[in-house]
Amino acid sequence: MDRTALFKATVKTIRTKNKALGVKEATRDILGSKRQKSEFGTRAKDVVRCDIKLHLGVWKARITNSE
């Protein structure tokens, strides 16, 4: 099942329901994507990204060696 389509349908259903009930829609972005990023947050994200790449490399090497 495509979760993206399900999510979009759910959001559309909620918006339609809220509109019918007269509930005002949020005027701001609920995901907070315009939030300022701290230096610590940026660095932490980089460290996690590098860690994931390292683990994927080890995992791929194990698969290649086992064949």
Summary of the structure (lengths in Angstrom):
residues: 67
radius of gyration: 20.8
end to end distance: 32.0
largest distance: 61.6
contacts: 101
relative contact order: 0.05
helix: 70%
strand: 0%
